[in-house]
Amino acid sequence: MPQISLKGKEMPASPIRKLVPYADEAKRKGVKVYHLNIGQPDLETPKPFWDKLKNLDMKVLEYCPSNGIASYREKFAAYYNGIGIDVKANNFLITEGGSEALSFAMMSCINEGDEIIIPEPMYANYIGFATAGNIRVKPISTNIENGFALPPIEDFEKAITSKTKAILICNPNNPTGYLYSKEELMTLREICLKHDLFLFVDEVYREFLYEKGPFFSALNLPGMEEHVVVIDSISKRFSACGARIGALVTRNKLVLEIALKFGQARLSPPSLGQIAAEDLFDLGKEYYDSIVAEYQHRRDVIVAALNKIPGVVCPNPGGAFYAVASLPVKNSDAFCQWMLEDFSYEGATVMMAPASGFYSTEEAGKNQVRIAYVLKADDLKAAAKCLEEGLKKYAEISVKELAR
Amino acid sequence: MPQISLKGKEMPASPIRKLVPYADEAKRKGVKVYHLNIGQPDLETPKPFWDKLKNLDMKVLEYCPSNGIASYREKFAAYYNGIGIDVKANNFLITEGGSEALSFAMMSCINEGDEIIIPEPMYANYIGFATAGNIRVKPISTNIENGFALPPIEDFEKAITSKTKAILICNPNNPTGYLYSKEELMTLREICLKHDLFLFVDEVYREFLYEKGPFFSALNLPGMEEHVVVIDSISKRFSACGARIGALVTRNKLVLEIALKFGQARLSPPSLGQIAAEDLFDLGKEYYDSIVAEYQHRRDVIVAALNKIPGVVCPNPGGAFYAVASLPVKNSDAFCQWMLEDFSYEGATVMMAPASGFYSTEEAGKNQVRIAYVLKADDLKAAAKCLEEGLKKYAEISVKELAR
């Protein structure tokens, strides 16, 4: 049998999805599973999306242009203008989710074997995209003690080598929920200008802001027109994860031109999602206010509930809909699997994403989990209670095992 | 300004799409453009696809599983069983078009710097996917004189090195339309077993067969369960290019497992296209017969018309809806651009894909073009006439320039 590739062996399995078989098995046994593992919002995809599909009058579902449907890009640009970012339709390359946008950005801007600096914990799939592109991730530690704030500039300086080509942050952050301030972005600007680095900023959660807002987009950093590449997506903004419509946004024309060659190779992003989503950019303040209020309530509920559990620490996130919590366990991978395989409380259990997969540094974050607060507040309360009971039981078992 | 990557520089621009700006300019000047450059069928996407979208009763457009929606994979497997291929739903990984399936196959099976053998001319984007994965394409020449048949086994033996990991063919072929026989596939089987190579076969055009059928799928090669990876897509079969729904099909469980890790990194393929396409697998013989009859007629019309033009040679394709023709010009890139920029006949011109981009060998195929016969027969006749007049005019200009 022919051998598979080294890259294939090195690709990380998704920490968000690798426990799915255990969750499926739990469900087969009749256990209800609270899914806090994945950023799949339960909020409805807004009605204009479905209406557009219902009223389609098309005969042939054609390829669209490799950079996306022109009218969709126009609407997208108008939405950017509306939030104070001065870009035009031709600054966008529409992609298959934010995932593809980041892959394209990495492959267009970073040589194989070269380095990208990313504060960790980081969105797990960044490591996957880097592995696929043979790019080295240089993590910079952030700490749960100060809510995962941007590390001091010296930490970046220490990590930069002649092979460093870019810095990547997610703002507001997945998995920590940390919202970077304008000052922190200005610090990153300074570093990028000094060392001539690209600054990739994943802003897919930019609407999900709580009391620490307003949001400052990297596209508004002065003098960074050639350096900044923003990753965007409609998945979370419009609760349309299955549409697979993202975007790469930059004023750097060469990056757009190069990324478009990768785009041409895969022909085009999905047409249906763009067509259906176009009118969603007309949704006004009311829509965004309502989703933010809902998530803020959920955040308040889950963060309070988590911090009440003995031994659990969870900083209060400023944005997005994730939190990283540390648990009184040694190995959250084993614990999360145990919760699905061997535990239930009142017929239910909780699925979380072990944080180890969000760290590029070996053995880091072993006692942490990522929590996506994408369920209704009552379910979040029930899930927290279930987690509390699970931790109790797990501690008892551990004590017994030690006594053996 | 930070530098873009070497890979980005090396990525080929799509020969199918790179002339689009010239076509757009021609249209702005009021010239009608016959698009023979791209395999975008004009046939209608079947009604059940649109009906499904009209009648959707969903609230949230969620991510689907990374390997695709289970019910879609079941239907897909049933369609395979119906055409005599014994696979199950878990042999499929649903992807963002055939493009992503081939990218995943390459990255999962071939190390960076290692080699894949592909008969040329080849589908241009194969070169792009290989470039993105830092994989070397080793082309094997096929010739217009014998209709681009599989080269003798000795040519493969000569090309195989210790770095060769796979052979890739497209059957029926894009761009040549050549239909590989069972005997030719058995020859490839022999080579792959002898050298322990993967055999990737892009079968997205398997329904588009003319008198030389029936089709023999690589999945039915005996003793090749671990070696064969088939690339599939609904784009052409159901004229649904914009859905971006493809598949990687294999009985090699390890390849599926590894490819799934790349799939998890990008979360999921588009949900909408799968949901809408599911019922299309219920379309029977009547549907396939009607599309084959239509394309066969078109093929007969365009191939006859092309071969009547002085100096043009076009072998008769056995399948798919492409043909490669040689033209009486030195450089088809320049000629195709000239046709769009400087020529029209009765208010129209023709857009073709210069074949140079379908060759990995430098300077090969410079006098050839790929023709996609995806227009109605009358339009194909008009396009051929327009090409004939263009070639006449181009020859006159060339003579004048030589005389200068």
Interface residues (C-beta under 8 A of the other chain):
Chain A: M1 P2 Q3 I4 S5 L6 K7 G8 K9 M11 P12 A13 S14 I16 R17 K18 V20 I38 Q40 P41 D42 L43 E44 T45 F49 W50 L53 K54 L56 M58 K59 V60 L61 E62 Y63 C64 P65 S66 E96 G97 S99 E100 S103 M107 S108 C109 I110 N111 E112 D114 N125 G128 F129 A132 N134 K165 A166 D196 L197 F198 E226 H227 S239 A240 C241 G242 A243 R244 N252 L254 V255 I258 A259 K261 F262 Q264 A265 R266 L267 S268 P269 P270 S271 L272 G273 A276
Chain B: M1 P2 Q3 I4 S5 L6 K7 G8 K9 M11 P12 A13 S14 I16 R17 K18 V20 I38 Q40 P41 D42 L43 E44 T45 F49 W50 L53 K54 L56 M58 K59 V60 L61 E62 Y63 C64 P65 S66 E96 G97 S99 E100 S103 M107 S108 C109 I110 N111 E112 D114 N125 G128 F129 A132 N134 K165 A166 D196 L197 F198 E226 H227 S239 A240 C241 G242 A243 R244 N252 L254 V255 I258 A259 K261 F262 Q264 A265 R266 L267 S268 P269 P270 S271 L272 G273 A276
